Amino acid sequence: MSVSRSSNHDRILALAERLIWWKPPTDTLAYEDRLLAQVMTFGTWEDIMEARRFWSEARFREALQRAPSGVFDPRSWSYWHVVLDLLPVPPLPQRKLPEN
C-alpha cells in the first residue's frame, strides 16, 4: 500500500483497528487481503466507503479472490461476488485440516 504518513494513513489505521481489534493496526496493514475481507464482511457502510477511498475496485476483487478461509459468511461472499462482477459465485474458502 502506498499511503504516506498523513491523515489518510491515520484513517486507514483507524479502520484496521476497528475491524481487526485483536492485532496492532500496523501489523494488520501487512495483510491487506485480510483487512479488506473484514471490511467486506463486518464493515459498516461508512467503513466500506472509507476503504473504497483508499483501495480500487480491482484491489477489492483481488482480495475477494484470495480471501482467507473463515472470514466471509455466505451472504457477504455472494453479495461481493455480485457487486464486483465475479460470477458465478464460487464456494466459500475452506480451511484445510492436516491429514494424519
C-alpha positions in Angstrom: 0.0 0.0 0.0 1.5 3.3 -1.0 -0.1 5.6 1.6 2.1 8.3 3.0 2.2 9.2 6.7 -0.8 11.6 6.6 -4.3 11.9 7.7 -5.1 9.2 5.1 -2.7 6.8 6.8 -4.3 7.6 10.1 -7.7 6.9 8.7 -6.6 3.5 7.4 -5.0 2.7 10.8 -8.3 3.6 12.5 -10.2 1.3 10.1 -7.7 -1.5 10.7 -8.0 -1.0 14.5 -11.9 -1.2 14.4 -12.1 -4.3 12.2 -9.2 -6.3 13.4 -9.1 -5.3 17.0 -7.0 -8.2 18.2 -3.9 -7.1 16.4 -2.0 -3.8 16.3 -3.2 -1.8 13.3 0.3 -1.6 11.8 0.5 -5.4 11.8 -2.9 -5.6 10.1 -1.7 -3.4 7.3 0.8 -6.1 6.3 -2.2 -8.3 5.4 -4.3 -6.1 3.2 -6.3 -9.1 1.9 -7.5 -9.9 5.4 -8.3 -6.3 6.2 -10.3 -5.9 3.0 -12.1 -9.2 3.7 -13.0 -7.9 7.2 -14.3 -4.7 5.6 -16.4 -6.6 3.2 -17.8 -8.9 5.8 -18.1 -6.9 9.0 -17.7 -3.3 7.9 -20.4 -0.7 8.2 -21.5 1.3 5.1 -19.2 4.0 6.3 -16.3 1.6 6.7 -16.8 0.3 3.1 -17.0 3.9 1.7 -13.8 4.8 3.6 -12.0 1.7 2.3 -13.1 2.4 -1.2 -11.4 5.8 -1.0 -8.0 4.1 -0.5 -8.3 0.9 -2.5 -9.6 0.4 -6.0 -12.3 -1.9 -7.1 -9.7 -4.1 -8.7 -7.9 -4.4 -5.3 -11.2 -5.4 -3.7 -11.6 -8.1 -6.4 -8.1 -9.4 -5.7 -8.7 -9.5 -2.0 -12.0 -11.4 -2.6 -10.3 -13.9 -4.9 -7.6 -14.5 -2.3 -9.9 -14.4 0.7 -8.7 -16.3 3.7 -10.9 -19.1 4.9 -13.2 -18.4 7.9 -13.7 -14.7 7.3 -16.7 -14.5 4.9 -20.2 -15.6 5.7 -22.3 -17.0 2.8 -24.3 -13.8 2.5 -21.3 -11.4 2.3 -19.5 -13.8 0.0 -22.4 -13.9 -2.5 -23.0 -10.2 -2.2 -19.5 -9.1 -3.0 -19.1 -11.5 -5.9 -22.2 -10.0 -7.5 -21.2 -6.4 -6.7 -17.7 -7.0 -8.1 -19.0 -8.9 -11.1 -17.1 -12.1 -10.2 -19.7 -14.6 -11.4 -20.5 -17.4 -10.9 -20.1 -17.3 -7.2 -17.6 -20.0 -6.2 -17.8 -22.0 -2.9 -16.6 -20.3 0.2 -12.9 -20.8 1.0 -12.5 -23.8 3.3 -9.9 -24.5 6.0 -7.7 -27.4 5.2 -7.1 -29.7 8.1 -3.9 -31.7 8.0 -4.4 -35.4 7.4 -3.0 -37.8 10.0 
